[in-house]
Amino acid sequence: MQNTNPTIFIVDDEPLLTEMLADYLKEQYVGFNIKTFPTGEACLKHLHENPDAVVLDYYLNSKEKDAANGIDILKEIKHQDKSQPVIMLSSQKSYVTASQTIMYGAVHYVIKGQDAFEEIYELIKANV
């Protein structure tokens, strides 16, 4: 990691998962500045803060039905900054979904599960 205090955005509408991931990342690297957002729209309002990485859930409209999904938010993030590292997080084990997110610019597609947090941390280390 080149930046000593990287800013990581976590975008997920599941508060418990968001909190657990934030805690895990802070345990792995104390210098992380982590900001969490329940919707992609909330994240987009803060993109001007230039996060070092964005962890973005694929399904963002389970709580707010009108919320944009992860693909739409990914497209908008990449529209604003093509170099922004975005790690997609999903419970879907679909190759089509994964390849679609990569096609739109995600650096990686992580399936929620036992090793997901560790995988996300390793990806952040590699991309920040």
C-alpha positions as CSV (number, residue, x, y, z in Angstrom):
1,M,0.0,0.0,0.0
2,Q,1.4,3.3,-1.1
3,N,-1.0,5.4,0.9
4,T,-0.5,5.2,4.7
5,N,-4.2,6.0,5.5
6,P,-6.2,4.6,2.6
7,T,-9.9,5.5,2.4
8,I,-12.1,2.6,1.7
9,F,-15.8,3.0,0.9
10,I,-18.1,0.0,1.7
11,V,-21.5,0.1,0.0
12,D,-24.0,-2.5,1.2
13,D,-27.6,-2.3,2.4
14,E,-27.0,-5.0,5.0
15,P,-25.8,-3.1,8.1
16,L,-24.5,-6.1,10.0
17,L,-22.3,-7.3,7.1
18,T,-21.1,-3.7,6.5
19,E,-20.1,-3.4,10.2
20,M,-18.4,-6.8,10.3
21,L,-16.4,-6.0,7.1
22,A,-15.4,-2.6,8.4
23,D,-14.2,-4.1,11.7
24,Y,-12.3,-6.9,9.9
25,L,-10.5,-4.4,7.7
26,K,-9.6,-2.2,10.6
27,E,-8.2,-5.2,12.5
28,Q,-6.0,-6.1,9.5
29,Y,-4.7,-2.6,8.9
30,V,-5.2,0.1,11.6
31,G,-4.6,3.0,9.1
32,F,-7.8,2.4,7.1
33,N,-10.2,5.3,6.9
34,I,-13.5,3.4,6.3
35,K,-16.7,5.0,5.2
36,T,-19.9,3.0,4.8
37,F,-23.0,3.7,2.8
38,P,-26.4,1.9,2.7
39,T,-27.0,2.9,-0.9
40,G,-25.0,3.5,-4.1
41,E,-26.5,6.9,-4.4
42,A,-25.1,7.9,-1.0
43,C,-21.7,6.7,-2.1
44,L,-21.8,8.7,-5.3
45,K,-22.4,11.9,-3.3
46,H,-19.0,11.3,-1.7
47,L,-17.0,10.2,-4.7
48,H,-15.3,13.6,-4.7
49,E,-13.4,12.4,-1.6
50,N,-11.5,10.1,-3.9
51,P,-11.6,6.9,-2.0
52,D,-8.6,4.5,-2.6
53,A,-11.1,1.6,-3.2
54,V,-14.8,0.9,-3.2
55,V,-16.3,-2.4,-2.0
56,L,-19.7,-2.4,-3.8
57,D,-22.5,-4.9,-3.2
58,Y,-24.3,-6.2,-6.3
59,Y,-27.8,-6.1,-4.8
60,L,-28.3,-2.7,-3.3
61,N,-32.1,-2.5,-3.4
62,S,-33.2,-5.2,-1.0
63,K,-34.1,-2.5,1.7
64,E,-34.9,0.5,-0.5
65,K,-36.8,-0.7,-3.6
66,D,-36.0,2.4,-5.6
67,A,-32.2,2.2,-4.9
68,A,-30.0,1.6,-7.9
69,N,-28.3,-1.8,-8.2
70,G,-24.6,-2.4,-8.0
71,I,-24.1,-2.6,-11.8
72,D,-25.7,0.9,-12.2
73,I,-23.5,2.3,-9.4
74,L,-20.4,0.6,-10.8
75,K,-21.1,2.2,-14.3
76,E,-21.5,5.6,-12.7
77,I,-18.3,5.3,-10.6
78,K,-16.4,4.3,-13.7
79,H,-18.0,7.1,-15.7
80,Q,-16.7,9.6,-13.1
81,D,-13.3,8.0,-12.6
82,K,-12.1,5.1,-14.8
83,S,-9.2,4.4,-12.6
84,Q,-11.2,4.0,-9.4
85,P,-10.7,0.4,-8.0
86,V,-14.1,-1.2,-7.4
87,I,-14.4,-4.6,-5.8
88,M,-17.9,-6.1,-6.4
89,L,-19.4,-8.2,-3.5
90,S,-22.3,-10.5,-4.1
91,S,-23.9,-13.7,-2.9
92,Q,-24.6,-14.7,-6.5
93,K,-22.3,-17.5,-7.7
94,S,-23.2,-16.7,-11.3
95,Y,-20.4,-16.6,-13.9
96,V,-22.5,-14.3,-16.1
97,T,-23.0,-11.8,-13.2
98,A,-19.3,-11.9,-12.3
99,S,-18.1,-11.4,-15.9
100,Q,-20.6,-8.6,-16.4
101,T,-19.2,-6.7,-13.4
102,I,-15.6,-7.2,-14.7
103,M,-16.7,-6.0,-18.1
104,Y,-18.0,-2.8,-16.6
105,G,-14.7,-2.2,-14.8
106,A,-14.7,-4.0,-11.4
107,V,-11.2,-5.2,-10.5
108,H,-12.6,-8.3,-8.9
109,Y,-15.9,-10.1,-8.0
110,V,-16.0,-11.6,-4.5
111,I,-18.7,-14.0,-3.5
112,K,-20.0,-13.5,0.1
113,G,-18.9,-16.4,2.3
114,Q,-16.3,-17.7,4.7
115,D,-13.2,-16.2,3.0
116,A,-14.8,-13.1,1.5
117,F,-13.4,-10.6,4.0
118,E,-9.8,-11.9,3.7
119,E,-10.1,-11.9,-0.1
120,I,-11.3,-8.2,0.0
121,Y,-8.4,-7.2,2.2
122,E,-5.9,-8.9,-0.1
123,L,-7.5,-7.1,-3.1
124,I,-7.4,-3.7,-1.4
125,K,-3.7,-4.3,-0.5
126,A,-3.0,-5.1,-4.2
127,N,-4.9,-2.1,-5.6
128,V,-4.2,0.7,-3.1
